[in-house]
Amino acid sequence: MNRIFLTLFIYLNLIFSVYANPIINARTGILIDYHSDKILYESDADAQIYPASMTKIMTSIIAFDLLKKNKLSLDDLFVVSENAWRLSQSGYSSMFIMVNDQVSVEDLLKGIIIASGNDACVALAEGIAGSEESFAEIMNEKADEIGMTSTNFTNSSGINDPDNISTVRDIALMSKYLIANYPDYYELFKEKTFTWDRTGGDPIKQGNRNPLLYKNVGVDGVKTGYLAVEKYSLASSMIKNDRRLIAVASGFSTKNLRSSESLKLLNWGFRNTNTFEISKKGETVFELETWLAKSEKLKAVTKEDYYITINKKDIRNLNVTLNYKGPIVAPIQKGEKIANLVISNKDEIIKTLPLYANEDLKKVNFFKSLITSLNYLIWGDV
């Protein structure tokens, strides 16, 4: 009897330890699923932070946006100002560019993303907008577009400024926007080294500041940060089996904690939750039976991608139900709502997803309609 009780006690404790929220040694943090936007973990996620070098994510986004619109080329050359060069002499992380160097946009982006060069940020900002102040205005316009409601950028690098502020929630939104909209350029964030053939000295090879890239666990970005007033921070993203999670945390007391605790948070998310694809925009979800129509089936589609993330312990309670009045009676126009897909967990409805006709459903001619109706009256469902 005691053995049975002890076994049950250990089993229940194991369940609790697996599914309980993790304890992260950071001042503030958040973990989201990239596809479903489900928040898997948050701790004071709306507290104000100084984003430090995570600011460089937005600096990169502004450049990527111009590249995508063909308003900027990776081969374009920007002349380094004394203002940009000065940052390389001030003890900040630097690419080590020199005054009057002509540096390509591609090299500046690598200097920003891989080497975390503050001097490269200023050179890029001045080359794009004329001044860092004007560039910061562009950054804030993009932040508003993304929905970063608690963010204000005052510079391109994230160097100490009491008005350069954000939250881990906003940084997570920004990171998702980066990955979703610029997948090709995002590849830069997983490059581990960058060598700059500097003027007046030997080439400088620098490693990516993101410590999780070197652990080969599926992390492919995003950006570290450090300020004395904020301590250590990290935005990171990991992929496993085509699923992506994004973690952002700030206020780690040491570099080692920044690495270990961020990885702990990501691993907890993958271990305890699953994400399921319910629908893809424009793809057939169901084929519904029709009545008095030229086609026997009508394809039902959604107008959005929809994913759901749930705790693994709740998978058995997940239910997807098709609601519609069938058969579908012609005529129906393409894009007309014809059904609902209801996703629920036990008795709680999580989402009602409208389904639409993927094509026009034309009515049969009068004589065929008459024959079909008579057959139904005489023989029933034929």
N, C-alpha and C positions, 0 to 999 in steps of 0.2 A: 504493500500500500504506500509506504513511504517512497519507494523507488518510483512508482507511477506518478506520485505527486511531484517528485523532484524532476522527473523527465518533463512533465507538463510545464512546470515552472521555468525550466531552461528553454523549452520550446517557445513559450510566450515571450520570454525576454529576448530571444533571438528575433522574433517577429517585430517586437517593439524597436529593437536596435536597427533593424533593416529599414523600416518605414518611417521612423522618427526623423524630423527635420535635423539636418546637421548643425553643429555648433561651429561657426567660422570665426576665427580670431582676427576679425577686421571690424572697423567702426561701422561700415555700411556695406551691403552687398545685395546682389540680385542674380537669379539664374532663370533664363527663359528658354523655351523651345522655339527654334528658328521658324519652323513651319506653322505651328499652331498658335504662336504668341502666348502660350500658356506660361504663367509665372509659376515656376516650380519651387522657388525659394526667394524670400526677400527679408532683409533686416534693415530697417530704417532707410529704405531705398530712396526716399525723397529728401533726405538730409542734404544740406548744401555741402559740396566738396570743392576743392581746388583741383581741377582735372589734370593739371601738370601736362606731361607729354601726351596724354590721351587726347589732348586738344589737336594733336597732329593728325588724328583720324579725319577731322573736319577739313583741315588744310589739304589733305590728300583728296578728299571728296570733291572740293572745289576744282582742283586740277583735273581730276578724272572726268568731271562733268563737262568741262571745256574740251577735253580730249574726245569724249564721246560725241560731242556736237561738232567736231572738226573745227573748233575755234582755237585750238592749241595743238601743237605737234610735239612728240617726244624729242624731236631733233631741234626744236627751237632753242636758241641760245639767249640766256639772260646774263647781263653784266653785273658782277658782284659789287655792291656799294660798300662804302666804309661802315655804314650802319650795320649791314649784314656781317661783314668781316669782324667787327668789334665783338660780336657774340662768341666768335671762335677763340677770342683772347681773354674771355672772362670766366673761365673755369666751368662753363656749361658744356653739356654734351655737344659735339661739333662734328661737322664734315671736314673742317679745316680748309675752307676755301679762302682765297686771297682777293684783296681789292683789285678790281678790273679784270678778274678772271671771267672768261665767257664759258658758262656752264650750261649744258643741255638740261632740258626739263626732265629727261629720263634720269640723269645723274642726280639732279636735285631731289627727285622723288625717292630715289634709293637712299640718298643721304638723310632724308627725313624719316623714311619708314624703317630702314634697317639700322642706320647709325644713330638715329634720333637727333640729327644735327639741327640745333636751333638756328645756326647761321644759314643753313639751307632753307629753312622755313621763311626767313626774312627775305632772302634772295628770290624765292619763288613768289612770295606775296607781292613784293615790289615789282617783279616782272609782269605779274598778271594785272595788278590793280594800281600800280604807280606808287603806292605807299602801304605800309602795314595797316594803318588806320582804315583806309578804304577797303582793304582786303577783309578786315574784321567785320565790316558792315556786310559784305557778301556772305561771310560765314554765318552771321546772325540771321540773314534772310533765309539761308538754307536750313538753319536750325528750326526756324518757324515753320518752314515747309514740311520738315520731317515730323514736327510735333514735339520738339524739345522745349517744353513750356517753362522749364526751370533753369535754362542755360543762358549765359551771356558771355560772348567771346570778346576779348579786348586785344588779343595778339594771336599770332599764327603758331607759336611754339608752345605756349602754356607756361612760360616763365612767370615767376611770382608776380601777381597782380591781384589785389583784393577784389577786383571787379570781374576777374576771369573765373567764372563759377559754373557749376553744373551739378548733376546728381548721377548716381549710378544707373538710375532708371533711364535718364536721358542718354547716357553713354551707351547703354544697351540698345536703345532705339537707333542711335546713330550707327552702331556697329552692324546691326541688321540691315540698315539702309545701304551701307557700304557694300556688304556681301551680296545683297539682292540686286543692286543696280549696276555694279561694276565688277562682275565676276572675273573678267580677264585681268584687270588691273589689280584686283585683290590678291592675285598670285604673288605680288611683290612682298606681301606681308609674311610669307612663309620662307622667303629667301634668308639663308642663315648668315651670309657674309656679303660685304660690299668693299671693293677696293677702289680708292680714289687716288688717281695719279696727280698729286698736288703739285702746285707751282713751287719751285725752289726747294724741293726736298724729295725724299724717297716716297714711293706710293704708301698709302696708309690703308691697311686692311682692318676692318672692324666687323665684329659679330653682331647679329641681331640681339637686341636687348631682351626679347621675350624668352624667358627661361624654359617655358614649356615646349618650345619648338625642338629642343634638344633631347627630349624624353621619348620621342617617337611613339606617342600615344594617340595621335590623330589630331593634335592641335595644329591649326594653320594660320593663326593670328590671334589677337589683333595688336595691342599696344600697351607698353608699360608706362608708368609715370612715377615721378618722385619730386616732392618738395619738402623742405624741412617742416613747414607748417602742416602738411597733409600726411607726411610719411609715404609709404609705398602703396602703389595702386596698380591694378592690372585689369584690362579688358581682354578676354580670351575666348576663343571659339574652338570647339572640338567636334569632329565627325566620327561616327561609328555606324556602320551598316546603313549609309545614306541618310542618317539622322544627324542633325546639327543642334548643339546647344551653345548658348552664349552666356558667359559669366562675367560680371563686372563687380569688383570689390575695391574698397579704398580704406586707408588707415591701417594697413599692416605695419607692425612695428619693425620688421626686418625683411630683408630680401628673401631669406629662406622661407619665412612664413608666407610671403606673397606667392611664392611658387607652390609650396606644399598645400596651402589652404585653398588656393584656386583650383588645383588639381583634385583635391578632395571634394570640392563642391561639384565639379563637372562629373566626376565618377559617381557621386551619389545620385545625380540626376539620371544618368544612364542606367544605373543599377536598379533604381526604384520606380521608374516610370517608362511607359511606352507611348509612342506616337503612331497613330493609324491614319492612313489616307482614306478619307471617306469619298471624296470626289475630286476630279480635275476639271477645270473650266472647259466646256465644250465636248467633253468625253461622255459617251453613253453610260448612264447609271442603270437604267432599266429600259426594257422594251415592253410597252404596254399594249394590250389587246384593243382592237378598234371595232367599231360597228358602223355599217353602211359606208365604208371607206374603200378607196382603191388599194390601200395597203392594209395587210392584216395586222401589222405591228407599227407602233409609233415610238421612235427613240426619245427618251426623256434625258435631258442634260441639265447641268447646273451652270450658272453664270460666274462661278467663283471656285477657286481651289479651296478645299476645306479639309483640315486635319484636326484630329482630336488627340489630346495628351491626357492620359489618366495614370493613376497609380497601378502598378502591376497587380496589387491585391484586389483591385476593383474590376479587372478585365472580365471576370465571370458575370458581372452585373451589367455590362455594356449591351445595349439593345438598339438595333436600327430597324425602324418600321416604315413601310411605304403606305402612305395614305392617299387614296384617290377614288373617285367614283368611276367605276369601270363597267363595261368597256368604254373607251373614249369614242364619242360620237362625232363623226365628221359633219361639217368642215372645221378644221383647226388651222390657225395660222402659225407659221414659224415664230418662235419666241413667246408664244402664249403659254401662260402658266397652266399646267395640267395635273400636278400632283405635289405632295410634300414628302420629304424624307425627314423623319423624326428620330433624333438620336437622344437616348436617355440612359441614365445610370440609376438602376432600381426604379423608383417612381419619380425621379427628378428629370425633367426635360432639359437637356443641355443645349440643343440647337434644333430649330426647325428650318430645314433647307428647302426652298422652293425648287421644283423641277419644271423645265420648260420644254416645249416641243422643239425638236431639232430640225424640223422640216414642215412644210405645208402638208396637211392631210386633206386630200380632196374627196368629195362625196361621189359615190358611184352614181351612174345615170338612173333615171326613174325606173326603167324596167328591171334592172338588176336589183335595185333597192326593193321593188315590189316582190320579186321572187325570193329574195333573202328574208323579207318579213314574213311571207307566207310559209316558207320552210320552217321558220322559227315557231310560228303559231301551230304548225302541224306536228313537227318533229321535235321541237324544243331546241336546245343549244346545238346547232350544227355548224 
